[in-house]
Amino acid sequence: MTTTTGFSLQIRDDQVGVITMDIAGESMNVLKAAFADEISALLAQIKANSQLKGLVFISGKPDSFIAGADISMLDGCKTAEEAQAIGRMGQQMFDQLEQLSIPLVAAIHGPCLGGGLELAMACHARVASNDSKTVLGLPEVQLGLLPGSGGTQRLPRLVGLQKALDMILTGKQLRAVQAKKAGLVDEVVANSILLDAAVKRALKGKPLRGQPKLNLLGKVLERTQFGRNILFNQARKQTLNKTQGNYPAPLKILDVIKTGVDSGMQAGLAAEAKAFGELCMTKESAALRSLFFATTQMKKESGAGDTKPNKVRKAAVLGGGLMGGGIANVTATKAGVPVRIKDINEQGISNALKYSYSLLEKKLKRRFISKAEMQKQLLLITGTTDYSGFHDADIVVEAVFEDLALKQQMVADIEQHCREQTIFASNTSSLPIGKIAAKAARPENVIGLHYFSPVDKMPLVEVIAHEATSAQTIATTVAFARKQGKTPIVVKDGAGFYVNRILALYMNEAANILLEGEPVEKIDKALVKFGFPVGPVTLLDEVGIDVGAKISPILTTELGERFAAPAAFDKLLADGRKGKKTEKGFYLYGKNSKKGKKLVDESVYSVLGVTPAPRLNRDEISSRCVVQMLNEAVRCLDEGIIASARDGDIGAIFGIGFPPFLGGPFRYIDQLGAANLVAQLRNLESRFGSRFSPAPLLVTMAEQQQRFYN
């Protein structure tokens, strides 16, 4: 048996060599530039052994194949040429694997992503385990990059052009069964026989690879120049529509794949390496990579220093509404923790159970889960109209109305019906946690756990500690949220916490612009073009105009007049406009709306007493809304609401959809320059008053030419 730092080669009695990758000290295998020499040495040894009949490449990690390449390598690159050389090296390494005269089979169990999939595609065949942990994909686009080691060229040749474009442009991951159907994997077996199946396949010899299987339309689109032109033009149009031209990587991906299809593999590889180098140097990729490192770093933190979390074996939820149902869903399906829902009536419980059933049914139809797995997850959710079954809950998440007296009553009930150690977590969006805990017998167990709607989709959760919350409660709540698949940020107690506080001023400014006469759709388009997933007026309709109206007075009372919503907005509620949920708001819904196109309900202008008269350009609209958010984010940092610029950036991106390619409010301020932002705010302050007064910390940073990140 031969061993190098990360790879070992063992020759079996049947003359099949098994290459095992197992990087010491890492929980997952990642590819590093330093491995090129190791693999070359291993290949030289393999070529020298004329007895070998085949090879199997497998991971020594229990739950992953190769999670990708080590991205930190790219941060050391000063020029596009240096990054291009890394891509070239990966291409050459995998080319050597593909050129082997004996069959090489990848045995895949667990995540096989990025460089890991590029390596697997360079093998002559792929066998994957049918485990739910096994996923295959090329997620480089999410880091502002493209697959740089042959992925843009090999994937279309294996699965066809349309499937490859879909995977590479979105970073979509396939389960093993989906990968087999697509032609990416040759065989799917139980993990217990993965190695045996791969060895068997290696002994069969090199497979003859034909073209990907396509239906008649697929053949017309992919195998004729005319069809391919249609495909690429459509893909470009859809990409620009989705990215608003803010992300350079998807357009480069299209160019590189087209080069490979039109001019052959070698031209495609040259274009891929060049584009990879150029993308590495873009500010968009730098911002997206910083986000990746930040979230990776956060996963190692407890939120409470060295305090170790207690294990949550059972959870409970108060309230079976949309939020309660969503919280119960992620507790059962993601965390795998039994959860008991209490509601005042059976209908509430029924609605909460239906919420999970509908989501699981979709997964079942798409073959993401089996019928048995669906039933197992549903059995974890139970309901009650009293407190039966609450006695052994480790954490109770409250998701009832935004009413302080009601929430205080819930704390008292839980203290009466649960154990002394049971955590009471309030999913309030604006009420200070200290006030909710004011009458608690055990205030150290009370914490805020603010989810965003819809709970099953939104990745962020704010963990809010008031002054008496114990470190143990914080650590346990953070760990629980992570098990639910969330990215938790710990924030200090205060009205609106962090996310809703910075969002409120952004939304208020959009409302002010609307009342000045700018059309609804123009405001929304300006902020979508800036990079937000939806515009602020659409967001208000989605969240509920009544919800905004409830939060605004709380923020104004606690934080001052700059949070006061325009008085004209009361007219909307008087007219019964609550937004999408009542099919009456700023936009048309139901039978009045056009399929696939959102239309403004023109009658909203007369309700507000406004005559639409567009005057501002797109940049003026987006700038006025965004600087309000940036300014308030700095105030939150200065007041210790968030612990760091990093937490503020993650909170804004994952909680509000702040444009990821800008890296978050604080990275964006660094990009603009604090002095430029202060000048912008001063100009707006002179025109519109004190709501644009720059935060003191921002003024200091501008004077001293400081940045949030070095």
Disulfide bonds with the S-S distance in Angstrom:
none
